[in-house]
Amino acid sequence: MCGIVGYIGEKDATPIILSGLKRLEYRGYDSAGLAVLQDGKIEIRRDAGKLSQLSALVNDQPVHGKVGIGHTRWATHGIPSARNAHPHLGTTGRVVVVHNGIVENFLELREELAVEGVPFNSDTDSEVIVHLIERSMGGGNDLVEGVRLALRNLKGAHGIVVMSADEPDKIVAARIGNAGGVVIGFGEGEMFIASDIPAILEYTRKMIFLESFQMAVITKDSVTVQTLDGKKVESQVHSISWDPVAAEKGEYRHFMQKEIHEQVRSLTDTLAGRVDFEEGRIRLPELNLTPELGQQIKKIIITACGTAAHAGMVGKTMIERIARIPVEVDIASEFRYREPLVDENTVVLAISQSGETADTLAAMEEARQRGAVVWSIVNAIGSQAMRLADGYISMQTGPEIGVASTKAFTAPLVDLYMLAVLLGDLRGTLSADVRKKLVGDLRLIPDLVGRCLDREDDVRQVARVMKDVRNMLYLGRGINMPIAYEGALKLKEISYIHAEAYPAGEMKHGPIALVDRDMPVLAIVPRDPWYEKMISQIEQAKARGGCVLVLATDGDDRAAELADHIFWVPEISWMLSPVLTVIPLQIFAYHIASYRGLDVDQPRNLAKSVTVE
Ligand code: M6R
């Protein structure tokens, strides 16, 4: 979590750092700060709260210079306060650091430094880093050597950016493990550093990504990447195709609303170049899936966290039904410690929007060590989840900024469906007719998603009525059971309403005891193979006085009769129905949170990328 930025060049660093932090605020918003080299001195401005606090402070107490670093914090050690905000300055006042990650051995290091007489000015783990650098520079080492030596003492995963008033021509950045990325962008006579692409996309599309255990020395005209042992490394320069405008809110009130509405475009892009409607075939070249590998796979384990894991649950049904390969879905934080049973005939498929979720990356590493083939479905270009994999599918969603994931849920649903068809094709589980029908159904997706979005106002009106509920129960079955989980997650994370999801068939084994007038039930009942079962579930809830919201296929009078409120979705093949059924639930959660006056894009206690355990 946390966002870090840096600038070195000829322009005023302050506005560039503030605009970078603005785009990284989704990574943490407990405090923010910046340090700029002004007249040979390091000037720091930092404050608790959101970036607007820092901007106001900088307005009151301006600071200007051509080199600077900044930070937006998601607190782990030390409460959110100005004192604990980054950047952290060393005792000499000549070295300053911003940090993303957790110094796992910070207590030990802090004690060691305190015995040496180092005073601490914060309760953070991060502050030890600047003191370690200063200590390492004490013997006449320069900044680069100081950073290198200091990093040897740290346990845990880290991204850091450091500058020194005594070496104003450079910034040093380093990455250890998976605490979030370090991206370096090339300008003309200026260089940019950030945790993530959108922060610097406005200035450059030419970027390199630091790997773990690498550090970079950045001047205004160059970057030198080296390992922590000092060996020079050639980094691949990527040209990023994302549109900078995609990282702006535009006419929408919130990024989440904008991203919900971007799903027609993102799903059109998801299909583009991958689906041959004439032949009824799928192409996913970056997956490196050969016919031999297709035959060899005995099991697929999908691993992910949160919303991405819900997408994986839908993918299980798709792959098992279409390609007839057994699929398990394992939450990454569980998988990594399970001593999982995988071998070279197992594919471990990680799904991640950010490509930097610590648990998901650790699960991929675990799978790799145990000999599995590792694939990923990932959004962030150049992220670790993309680079760690033997093959990947790139989500074509563009940057997702709202903490609540929306367009990065529907894109992997379609990716998983395409993967299922490709695997089925390679393994001969599909007749040509069935394959063509499955592929042909994809053609309808963008239009039908658009029709779901056109009904935003109907959903908003139900949200207005329901905005003060205290609890909700989401029910689904079969391929739409994970959509109940996803709908409930959306509601709880942005509206703080307690929402539980259950496979509807489990109701009679306990949860039905919860149902009364104060526990609205939202039942997902499209026309799919579980339709009849779901209808009887609704009847049982109604019989117990529950208020029932039903999500049904257009024209379903039977469902409408049972519903107190209804959300409609257009008809589609049942296997693709989750791509549509989730949309009213995203809109519903969005409007409830909006009516409650909550901070939709930056809900409390959360951050977009979870780079800590
Ligand atoms: O970046 P990832 O897809 O790996 O993130 C996984 C989860 O942290 C994420 O989906 C989270 O659950 C979202 N806030 C849900 O909206």
Residues whose N, C-alpha, C, O or C-beta is under 5 A from the ligand:
A	BS01	M6R	C305 G306 T307 A308 I351 S352 Q353 S354 G355 T357 V403 A404 S405 K608 V610
